[in-house]
Amino acid sequence: MNRHTVAVLVKNQFGVLNRVTSMFRRRQFNISALTVSETETKEYSRITVVFNGEDVAKQQLINQLYKLPDVCSIREFDDTNSISCELLLIKMQNDPEHREDIRHAVDAFGAVCVDYTKDYMMYRLADSTRRIDDFINLMRDYTILEICRTGSVSLERSSTTIRQIINL
């Protein structure tokens, strides 16, 4: 199975997210990451979906998504044609014995301390999914109190935009 990232430009209307994600459910794709936000205009929203599946099934899914009336455009992304980023917030126990080791790891990954108390330290990291996974795996040697991470967001590496390919 291959990992796929797809951005779907949709009309910003009630129920659209449900219709799009239902298409993934009906095709039995497991969504591993999902982000939704308004675009540069309130008229449209962008849904970025990361999922695993075979190429043929993915293409059938995209063809079915295009049939939804609120779907305006779809773009597929990979490491060669896009920049992707994910956000992580991680809360670590502030244990004096491990504090310096955690700070060294935080510095090495470029994370930022966003909250600090005598009981815990909270860090923010915006990076690729792989780097965030690596950071979390490193932090597992210490006491992780809580993790929250967004799904991946992606933009194409060119002057072309998803709105230039609107399928209306």
Salt bridges, closest charged atoms under 4 A:
GLU40 OE2 - ARG163 NH1 3.54
ASP55 OD1 - HIS4 NE2 3.56
ASP70 OD2 - ARG19 NH2 2.78
GLU76 OE1 - LYS58 NZ 2.48
GLU86 OE2 - ARG149 NE 2.49
ASP95 OD2 - HIS98 NE2 3.72
GLU97 OE2 - HIS98 NE2 3.93
GLU100 OE2 - ARG103 NH1 3.40
ASP119 OD1 - LYS118 NZ 3.98
ASP127 OD2 - ARG131 NE 3.16
ASP133 OD1 - ARG149 NH2 2.89
ASP134 OD2 - ARG130 NE 3.82
GLU146 OE1 - LYS91 NZ 3.35
GLU156 OE2 - ARG75 NH2 2.47
